[in-house]
Amino acid sequence: MTDMYNKLFTKILDSSIWSESTDTRIVWLTFIAAMDEEGMVRFAAAQNVAHRARVSVDAAKEAIRVLESPDPDSSDQEHEGRRIERVPGGWIVLN
């Protein structure tokens, strides 16, 4: 397995995601760190996300719900501001 390098831009500090709960921000950063070059994040379930993000399973489930939901305050309204989508094998990072 090859390590991936994913850029994290300072504009994240001014994005609507930074207004979310700490657990949601941590899960979002975990998704960014874990995604491959096509944006695929290969976590089988919320329990795997929780383990990798070091948050409770309930917190991971809530964060996933937020990240999968439309965000009218997102600066990128493609996919209605949704950040992730569940796909076979994990999630895809949309935004």
mmCIF file of the C-alpha atoms, coordinates in Angstrom:
data_MODEL
# 
_entry.id   MODEL 
# 
loop_
_atom_site.group_PDB 
_atom_site.id 
_atom_site.type_symbol 
_atom_site.label_atom_id 
_atom_site.label_alt_id 
_atom_site.label_comp_id 
_atom_site.label_asym_id 
_atom_site.label_entity_id 
_atom_site.label_seq_id 
_atom_site.pdbx_PDB_ins_code 
_atom_site.Cartn_x 
_atom_site.Cartn_y 
_atom_site.Cartn_z 
_atom_site.occupancy 
_atom_site.B_iso_or_equiv 
_atom_site.pdbx_formal_charge 
_atom_site.auth_seq_id 
_atom_site.auth_comp_id 
_atom_site.auth_asym_id 
_atom_site.auth_atom_id 
_atom_site.pdbx_PDB_model_num 
ATOM 1  C CA . MET A 1 1  ? 0.000   0.000  0.000  1.00 0.00 ? 1  MET A CA 1 
ATOM 2  C CA . THR A 1 2  ? 1.325   3.415  -0.970 1.00 0.00 ? 2  THR A CA 1 
ATOM 3  C CA . ASP A 1 3  ? 1.023   6.374  1.366  1.00 0.00 ? 3  ASP A CA 1 
ATOM 4  C CA . MET A 1 4  ? -1.055  9.214  0.000  1.00 0.00 ? 4  MET A CA 1 
ATOM 5  C CA . TYR A 1 5  ? -0.402  12.894 0.469  1.00 0.00 ? 5  TYR A CA 1 
ATOM 6  C CA . ASN A 1 6  ? -3.528  15.061 0.662  1.00 0.00 ? 6  ASN A CA 1 
ATOM 7  C CA . LYS A 1 7  ? -3.278  18.831 0.770  1.00 0.00 ? 7  LYS A CA 1 
ATOM 8  C CA . LEU A 1 8  ? -5.096  20.683 3.498  1.00 0.00 ? 8  LEU A CA 1 
ATOM 9  C CA . PHE A 1 9  ? -5.700  24.308 2.599  1.00 0.00 ? 9  PHE A CA 1 
ATOM 10 C CA . THR A 1 10 ? -5.940  27.085 5.179  1.00 0.00 ? 10 THR A CA 1 
ATOM 11 C CA . LYS A 1 11 ? -9.343  28.080 3.750  1.00 0.00 ? 11 LYS A CA 1 
ATOM 12 C CA . ILE A 1 12 ? -10.785 25.174 5.762  1.00 0.00 ? 12 ILE A CA 1 
ATOM 13 C CA . LEU A 1 13 ? -10.541 27.485 8.789  1.00 0.00 ? 13 LEU A CA 1 
ATOM 14 C CA . ASP A 1 14 ? -13.049 29.843 7.143  1.00 0.00 ? 14 ASP A CA 1 
ATOM 15 C CA . SER A 1 15 ? -15.333 27.144 5.771  1.00 0.00 ? 15 SER A CA 1 
ATOM 16 C CA . SER A 1 16 ? -18.695 26.123 7.189  1.00 0.00 ? 16 SER A CA 1 
ATOM 17 C CA . ILE A 1 17 ? -17.213 22.798 8.333  1.00 0.00 ? 17 ILE A CA 1 
ATOM 18 C CA . TRP A 1 18 ? -15.238 24.709 10.961 1.00 0.00 ? 18 TRP A CA 1 
ATOM 19 C CA . SER A 1 19 ? -18.543 25.726 12.573 1.00 0.00 ? 19 SER A CA 1 
ATOM 20 C CA . GLU A 1 20 ? -19.463 22.084 13.162 1.00 0.00 ? 20 GLU A CA 1 
ATOM 21 C CA . SER A 1 21 ? -18.792 20.111 16.336 1.00 0.00 ? 21 SER A CA 1 
ATOM 22 C CA . THR A 1 22 ? -15.265 19.050 17.229 1.00 0.00 ? 22 THR A CA 1 
ATOM 23 C CA . ASP A 1 23 ? -16.125 15.404 16.528 1.00 0.00 ? 23 ASP A CA 1 
ATOM 24 C CA . THR A 1 24 ? -17.467 16.284 13.067 1.00 0.00 ? 24 THR A CA 1 
ATOM 25 C CA . ARG A 1 25 ? -14.328 18.272 12.255 1.00 0.00 ? 25 ARG A CA 1 
ATOM 26 C CA . ILE A 1 26 ? -12.129 15.378 13.422 1.00 0.00 ? 26 ILE A CA 1 
ATOM 27 C CA . VAL A 1 27 ? -14.101 12.861 11.348 1.00 0.00 ? 27 VAL A CA 1 
ATOM 28 C CA . TRP A 1 28 ? -13.884 15.181 8.308  1.00 0.00 ? 28 TRP A CA 1 
ATOM 29 C CA . LEU A 1 29 ? -10.104 15.493 8.709  1.00 0.00 ? 29 LEU A CA 1 
ATOM 30 C CA . THR A 1 30 ? -9.906  11.704 9.093  1.00 0.00 ? 30 THR A CA 1 
ATOM 31 C CA . PHE A 1 31 ? -11.782 11.285 5.795  1.00 0.00 ? 31 PHE A CA 1 
ATOM 32 C CA . ILE A 1 32 ? -9.390  13.713 4.090  1.00 0.00 ? 32 ILE A CA 1 
ATOM 33 C CA . ALA A 1 33 ? -6.354  11.882 5.499  1.00 0.00 ? 33 ALA A CA 1 
ATOM 34 C CA . ALA A 1 34 ? -7.732  8.460  4.510  1.00 0.00 ? 34 ALA A CA 1 
ATOM 35 C CA . MET A 1 35 ? -8.967  9.222  0.982  1.00 0.00 ? 35 MET A CA 1 
ATOM 36 C CA . ASP A 1 36 ? -7.138  7.931  -2.058 1.00 0.00 ? 36 ASP A CA 1 
ATOM 37 C CA . GLU A 1 37 ? -6.368  9.864  -5.239 1.00 0.00 ? 37 GLU A CA 1 
ATOM 38 C CA . GLU A 1 38 ? -9.971  9.386  -6.438 1.00 0.00 ? 38 GLU A CA 1 
ATOM 39 C CA . GLY A 1 39 ? -11.501 10.575 -3.160 1.00 0.00 ? 39 GLY A CA 1 
ATOM 40 C CA . MET A 1 40 ? -12.422 7.058  -2.011 1.00 0.00 ? 40 MET A CA 1 
ATOM 41 C CA . VAL A 1 41 ? -12.374 6.367  1.721  1.00 0.00 ? 41 VAL A CA 1 
ATOM 42 C CA . ARG A 1 42 ? -12.451 2.638  2.398  1.00 0.00 ? 42 ARG A CA 1 
ATOM 43 C CA . PHE A 1 43 ? -14.063 2.378  5.813  1.00 0.00 ? 43 PHE A CA 1 
ATOM 44 C CA . ALA A 1 44 ? -16.525 -0.519 6.045  1.00 0.00 ? 44 ALA A CA 1 
ATOM 45 C CA . ALA A 1 45 ? -18.742 1.058  8.693  1.00 0.00 ? 45 ALA A CA 1 
ATOM 46 C CA . ALA A 1 46 ? -19.161 3.921  11.129 1.00 0.00 ? 46 ALA A CA 1 
ATOM 47 C CA . GLN A 1 47 ? -17.399 1.792  13.754 1.00 0.00 ? 47 GLN A CA 1 
ATOM 48 C CA . ASN A 1 48 ? -14.248 1.818  11.608 1.00 0.00 ? 48 ASN A CA 1 
ATOM 49 C CA . VAL A 1 49 ? -14.526 5.589  11.192 1.00 0.00 ? 49 VAL A CA 1 
ATOM 50 C CA . ALA A 1 50 ? -14.925 5.983  14.964 1.00 0.00 ? 50 ALA A CA 1 
ATOM 51 C CA . HIS A 1 51 ? -11.852 3.867  15.638 1.00 0.00 ? 51 HIS A CA 1 
ATOM 52 C CA . ARG A 1 52 ? -9.637  5.737  13.180 1.00 0.00 ? 52 ARG A CA 1 
ATOM 53 C CA . ALA A 1 53 ? -10.924 9.196  14.219 1.00 0.00 ? 53 ALA A CA 1 
ATOM 54 C CA . ARG A 1 54 ? -10.753 8.304  17.929 1.00 0.00 ? 54 ARG A CA 1 
ATOM 55 C CA . VAL A 1 55 ? -14.349 9.366  18.573 1.00 0.00 ? 55 VAL A CA 1 
ATOM 56 C CA . SER A 1 56 ? -17.319 7.383  19.886 1.00 0.00 ? 56 SER A CA 1 
ATOM 57 C CA . VAL A 1 57 ? -19.416 5.351  17.458 1.00 0.00 ? 57 VAL A CA 1 
ATOM 58 C CA . ASP A 1 58 ? -22.377 7.651  18.137 1.00 0.00 ? 58 ASP A CA 1 
ATOM 59 C CA . ALA A 1 59 ? -20.210 10.710 17.407 1.00 0.00 ? 59 ALA A CA 1 
ATOM 60 C CA . ALA A 1 60 ? -18.968 9.111  14.172 1.00 0.00 ? 60 ALA A CA 1 
ATOM 61 C CA . LYS A 1 61 ? -22.524 8.313  13.077 1.00 0.00 ? 61 LYS A CA 1 
ATOM 62 C CA . GLU A 1 62 ? -23.627 11.887 13.769 1.00 0.00 ? 62 GLU A CA 1 
ATOM 63 C CA . ALA A 1 63 ? -20.595 13.299 11.940 1.00 0.00 ? 63 ALA A CA 1 
ATOM 64 C CA . ILE A 1 64 ? -21.299 11.074 8.940  1.00 0.00 ? 64 ILE A CA 1 
ATOM 65 C CA . ARG A 1 65 ? -24.930 12.239 8.955  1.00 0.00 ? 65 ARG A CA 1 
ATOM 66 C CA . VAL A 1 66 ? -23.757 15.873 8.920  1.00 0.00 ? 66 VAL A CA 1 
ATOM 67 C CA . LEU A 1 67 ? -21.163 15.261 6.203  1.00 0.00 ? 67 LEU A CA 1 
ATOM 68 C CA . GLU A 1 68 ? -23.702 13.423 4.012  1.00 0.00 ? 68 GLU A CA 1 
ATOM 69 C CA . SER A 1 69 ? -26.319 16.175 4.422  1.00 0.00 ? 69 SER A CA 1 
ATOM 70 C CA . PRO A 1 70 ? -26.779 19.316 2.318  1.00 0.00 ? 70 PRO A CA 1 
ATOM 71 C CA . ASP A 1 71 ? -24.938 22.352 3.686  1.00 0.00 ? 71 ASP A CA 1 
ATOM 72 C CA . PRO A 1 72 ? -26.554 25.593 2.521  1.00 0.00 ? 72 PRO A CA 1 
ATOM 73 C CA . ASP A 1 73 ? -23.618 27.545 4.010  1.00 0.00 ? 73 ASP A CA 1 
ATOM 74 C CA . SER A 1 74 ? -20.929 25.675 2.072  1.00 0.00 ? 74 SER A CA 1 
ATOM 75 C CA . SER A 1 75 ? -18.889 27.821 -0.299 1.00 0.00 ? 75 SER A CA 1 
ATOM 76 C CA . ASP A 1 76 ? -19.054 24.928 -2.795 1.00 0.00 ? 76 ASP A CA 1 
ATOM 77 C CA . GLN A 1 77 ? -22.686 24.199 -3.627 1.00 0.00 ? 77 GLN A CA 1 
ATOM 78 C CA . GLU A 1 78 ? -21.915 21.304 -5.946 1.00 0.00 ? 78 GLU A CA 1 
ATOM 79 C CA . HIS A 1 79 ? -23.796 18.311 -4.495 1.00 0.00 ? 79 HIS A CA 1 
ATOM 80 C CA . GLU A 1 80 ? -25.767 20.866 -2.416 1.00 0.00 ? 80 GLU A CA 1 
ATOM 81 C CA . GLY A 1 81 ? -22.731 21.268 -0.162 1.00 0.00 ? 81 GLY A CA 1 
ATOM 82 C CA . ARG A 1 82 ? -22.608 17.585 0.785  1.00 0.00 ? 82 ARG A CA 1 
ATOM 83 C CA . ARG A 1 83 ? -19.081 16.500 1.655  1.00 0.00 ? 83 ARG A CA 1 
ATOM 84 C CA . ILE A 1 84 ? -19.342 12.707 1.416  1.00 0.00 ? 84 ILE A CA 1 
ATOM 85 C CA . GLU A 1 85 ? -21.540 10.049 -0.164 1.00 0.00 ? 85 GLU A CA 1 
ATOM 86 C CA . ARG A 1 86 ? -21.862 6.384  0.817  1.00 0.00 ? 86 ARG A CA 1 
ATOM 87 C CA . VAL A 1 87 ? -20.787 4.072  -2.010 1.00 0.00 ? 87 VAL A CA 1 
ATOM 88 C CA . PRO A 1 88 ? -20.016 0.364  -2.185 1.00 0.00 ? 88 PRO A CA 1 
ATOM 89 C CA . GLY A 1 89 ? -16.811 -0.194 -0.224 1.00 0.00 ? 89 GLY A CA 1 
ATOM 90 C CA . GLY A 1 90 ? -16.911 3.020  1.823  1.00 0.00 ? 90 GLY A CA 1 
ATOM 91 C CA . TRP A 1 91 ? -17.492 6.686  1.098  1.00 0.00 ? 91 TRP A CA 1 
ATOM 92 C CA . ILE A 1 92 ? -16.454 9.086  -1.636 1.00 0.00 ? 92 ILE A CA 1 
ATOM 93 C CA . VAL A 1 93 ? -15.345 12.602 -0.737 1.00 0.00 ? 93 VAL A CA 1 
ATOM 94 C CA . LEU A 1 94 ? -17.392 15.014 -2.859 1.00 0.00 ? 94 LEU A CA 1 
ATOM 95 C CA . ASN A 1 95 ? -16.308 18.426 -1.634 1.00 0.00 ? 95 ASN A CA 1 
# 
